[in-house]
Amino acid sequence: MSLAETMQRCPKCDNDLSTQHDGSTITVDIAHQGERVSEALIKMQQEVDLAKKGVALRMRLIVGSGPIREEVMLALRDLEYRGEIRDFDLEPKNPGALIISLK
């Protein structure tokens, strides 16, 4: 079933479309192609915005262990506070990756 991008509720079951997901995790690397911190933050925001429109439950964000990670964590705290993401945390056993709960 195809739906208009502006629809907020499912016409079939009346559920909130923004909370529906398929349980998947999207992986995006924003730190290993020579990005500067500002470029990585822009890339992160674009990827989060795109992923929120999709059906993925989580995003695995590869940020490395340097200044990009620190700035991304600050930006994600802001997104969490504003309710744009549910939460985030460092990936267990890999401090260079963050797991973001989108829905």
Backbone as CSV, one residue per row, in Angstrom:
resi,resn,N_x,N_y,N_z,CA_x,CA_y,CA_z,C_x,C_y,C_z
1,MET,0.852,-1.171,0.000,0.000,0.000,0.000,0.894,1.229,0.000
2,SER,0.690,2.137,-0.908,1.467,3.367,-0.930,0.673,4.473,-0.243
3,LEU,1.408,5.328,0.475,0.790,6.407,1.234,1.453,7.727,0.887
4,ALA,0.703,8.785,0.992,1.269,10.119,0.800,2.218,10.414,1.955
5,GLU,3.287,11.141,1.671,4.279,11.458,2.699,3.688,12.305,3.826
6,THR,2.620,13.018,3.549,2.004,13.891,4.550,1.062,13.154,5.496
7,MET,0.730,11.903,5.186,-0.196,11.146,6.042,0.462,10.835,7.381
8,GLN,-0.290,11.022,8.452,0.230,10.761,9.781,-0.354,9.498,10.402
9,ARG,-1.513,9.061,9.912,-2.160,7.863,10.440,-2.446,6.896,9.299
10,CYS,-2.350,5.624,9.594,-2.616,4.583,8.598,-4.115,4.557,8.278
11,PRO,-4.471,4.637,6.992,-5.891,4.610,6.650,-6.543,3.245,6.901
12,LYS,-5.727,2.217,7.026,-6.250,0.866,7.228,-6.459,0.545,8.709
13,CYS,-5.446,0.827,9.539,-5.525,0.439,10.955,-5.588,1.622,11.919
14,ASP,-5.443,2.849,11.413,-5.503,4.086,12.190,-4.360,4.236,13.197
15,ASN,-3.256,3.515,13.007,-2.087,3.668,13.874,-1.245,4.849,13.430
16,ASP,-0.488,5.391,14.372,0.431,6.490,14.091,1.568,5.971,13.222
17,LEU,1.700,6.480,12.014,2.720,5.996,11.078,4.142,6.288,11.543
18,SER,4.346,7.357,12.310,5.700,7.720,12.731,6.272,6.760,13.765
19,THR,5.433,5.934,14.380,5.937,4.989,15.377,6.077,3.570,14.836
20,GLN,5.665,3.331,13.610,5.766,1.989,13.038,7.175,1.746,12.514
21,HIS,7.670,0.536,12.711,9.021,0.176,12.279,9.081,-1.294,11.931
22,ASP,10.171,-1.680,11.289,10.369,-3.088,10.929,11.445,-3.756,11.781
23,GLY,11.944,-3.054,12.807,12.944,-3.625,13.704,14.372,-3.562,13.184
24,SER,14.579,-2.977,12.023,15.918,-2.974,11.417,16.812,-1.867,11.974
25,THR,18.095,-1.993,11.673,19.098,-1.005,12.060,19.845,-0.559,10.813
26,ILE,19.911,0.747,10.610,20.657,1.339,9.495,22.050,1.682,10.004
27,THR,23.090,1.379,9.244,24.460,1.745,9.617,24.966,2.827,8.685
28,VAL,25.489,3.902,9.292,26.006,5.042,8.534,27.347,5.450,9.133
29,ASP,28.350,5.622,8.293,29.678,6.067,8.715,29.827,7.547,8.386
30,ILE,30.038,8.373,9.412,30.194,9.811,9.176,31.583,10.318,9.562
31,ALA,32.531,9.401,9.796,33.816,9.837,10.324,35.040,9.288,9.613
32,HIS,34.886,8.514,8.564,36.060,7.868,7.990,36.292,8.177,6.516
33,GLN,35.753,9.287,6.045,36.035,9.722,4.679,36.598,11.135,4.682
34,GLY,37.344,11.451,5.715,38.003,12.748,5.813,37.092,13.895,6.219
35,GLU,35.942,13.588,6.840,35.016,14.640,7.249,35.594,15.490,8.370
36,ARG,35.334,16.774,8.278,35.589,17.669,9.406,34.413,17.531,10.358
37,VAL,34.559,18.052,11.569,33.491,17.942,12.563,32.199,18.553,12.026
38,SER,32.272,19.730,11.453,31.064,20.399,10.946,30.407,19.586,9.831
39,GLU,31.204,18.990,8.976,30.665,18.156,7.892,30.002,16.898,8.452
40,ALA,30.620,16.313,9.461,30.065,15.114,10.085,28.727,15.419,10.761
41,LEU,28.627,16.573,11.393,27.372,16.948,12.048,26.256,17.163,11.034
42,ILE,26.572,17.784,9.926,25.578,17.982,8.860,25.141,16.630,8.306
43,LYS,26.109,15.768,8.063,25.814,14.435,7.537,24.952,13.645,8.519
44,MET,25.279,13.738,9.811,24.508,13.056,10.843,23.058,13.524,10.823
45,GLN,22.846,14.835,10.794,21.488,15.377,10.815,20.697,14.933,9.589
46,GLN,21.333,14.946,8.436,20.661,14.511,7.211,20.268,13.035,7.302
47,GLU,21.164,12.216,7.803,20.895,10.777,7.909,19.814,10.480,8.942
48,VAL,19.822,11.192,10.058,18.783,10.998,11.078,17.428,11.413,10.514
49,ASP,17.373,12.558,9.846,16.116,13.024,9.248,15.581,12.008,8.242
50,LEU,16.455,11.489,7.409,16.055,10.509,6.403,15.583,9.212,7.066
51,ALA,16.313,8.752,8.065,15.962,7.494,8.739,14.639,7.608,9.490
52,LYS,14.343,8.767,10.048,13.082,8.940,10.769,11.879,8.818,9.842
53,LYS,12.061,9.142,8.576,10.975,9.029,7.600,10.762,7.585,7.158
54,GLY,11.749,6.745,7.398,11.689,5.351,6.976,11.089,4.455,8.040
55,VAL,11.377,3.169,7.928,10.780,2.184,8.836,11.798,1.541,9.778
56,ALA,13.038,2.007,9.778,14.060,1.439,10.662,13.792,1.831,12.113
57,LEU,14.106,0.927,13.006,13.950,1.171,14.434,15.155,1.919,15.006
58,ARG,16.338,1.563,14.519,17.584,2.126,15.058,18.528,2.562,13.939
59,MET,19.485,3.379,14.339,20.575,3.755,13.447,21.884,3.504,14.183
60,ARG,22.804,2.852,13.514,24.157,2.645,14.046,25.033,3.675,13.351
61,LEU,25.525,4.631,14.117,26.295,5.739,13.586,27.769,5.538,13.913
62,ILE,28.589,5.369,12.886,30.026,5.184,13.069,30.656,6.571,13.168
63,VAL,31.248,6.879,14.332,31.766,8.221,14.588,33.251,8.258,14.928
64,GLY,33.884,7.111,15.085,35.290,7.091,15.481,35.438,7.423,16.958
65,SER,36.666,7.694,17.374,36.912,7.938,18.800,37.459,9.327,19.078
66,GLY,37.398,10.223,18.116,37.962,11.552,18.276,36.912,12.631,18.495
67,PRO,37.233,13.828,18.047,36.358,14.980,18.286,34.989,14.859,17.608
68,ILE,34.885,14.118,16.523,33.576,13.946,15.880,32.619,13.252,16.838
69,ARG,33.092,12.215,17.518,32.227,11.499,18.468,31.708,12.431,19.553
70,GLU,32.597,13.256,20.104,32.185,14.147,21.195,31.129,15.151,20.741
71,GLU,31.319,15.737,19.576,30.362,16.724,19.063,29.045,16.065,18.660
72,VAL,29.116,14.870,18.091,27.903,14.146,17.715,27.100,13.797,18.966
73,MET,27.771,13.390,20.031,27.059,13.067,21.268,26.341,14.288,21.827
74,LEU,26.967,15.451,21.740,26.301,16.687,22.178,25.079,16.977,21.314
75,ALA,25.219,16.822,20.011,24.096,17.071,19.099,22.967,16.069,19.346
76,LEU,23.322,14.812,19.608,22.296,13.805,19.870,21.575,14.059,21.190
77,ARG,22.279,14.580,22.180,21.610,14.947,23.438,20.539,15.995,23.177
78,ASP,20.862,16.942,22.302,19.894,17.975,21.946,18.698,17.370,21.207
79,LEU,18.957,16.463,20.254,17.868,15.813,19.516,16.985,14.984,20.456
80,GLU,17.618,14.342,21.423,16.859,13.558,22.400,15.982,14.481,23.254
81,TYR,16.541,15.572,23.707,15.809,16.535,24.528,14.601,17.102,23.774
82,ARG,14.782,17.361,22.477,13.695,17.917,21.658,12.703,16.856,21.195
83,GLY,12.982,15.590,21.497,12.066,14.517,21.134,12.180,14.054,19.694
84,GLU,13.264,14.416,19.013,13.450,14.003,17.623,13.992,12.573,17.514
85,ILE,14.644,12.088,18.569,15.048,10.684,18.677,14.626,10.210,20.062
86,ARG,14.510,8.895,20.218,14.118,8.379,21.539,15.287,8.410,22.510
87,ASP,16.427,7.843,22.093,17.622,7.849,22.926,18.808,7.389,22.098
88,PHE,19.979,7.364,22.720,21.197,6.902,22.063,22.172,6.435,23.118
89,ASP,23.135,5.612,22.692,24.164,5.128,23.609,25.341,4.625,22.784
90,LEU,26.491,4.522,23.428,27.645,3.926,22.769,27.358,2.455,22.520
91,GLU,27.829,1.966,21.394,27.659,0.551,21.095,28.537,-0.258,22.053
92,PRO,27.983,-1.311,22.645,28.815,-2.144,23.519,30.000,-2.721,22.741
93,LYS,31.144,-2.700,23.333,32.383,-3.244,22.759,32.930,-2.455,21.572
94,ASN,32.322,-1.297,21.242,32.838,-0.467,20.151,32.552,1.008,20.462
95,PRO,33.449,1.679,21.156,33.206,3.072,21.522,33.230,4.035,20.328
96,GLY,33.529,3.547,19.152,33.531,4.384,17.956,32.216,4.357,17.209
97,ALA,31.202,3.730,17.810,29.884,3.661,17.167,28.802,3.971,18.202
98,LEU,27.770,4.654,17.749,26.626,4.992,18.593,25.385,4.297,18.037
99,ILE,24.515,3.863,18.940,23.236,3.292,18.550,22.156,4.305,18.915
100,ILE,21.392,4.725,17.908,20.336,5.718,18.101,18.994,5.011,17.953
101,SER,18.126,5.150,18.948,16.757,4.636,18.845,15.903,5.719,18.217
102,LEU,15.394,5.425,17.036,14.628,6.413,16.279,13.156,6.415,16.652
103,LYS,12.608,5.237,16.910,11.160,5.125,17.171,10.892,4.319,18.416
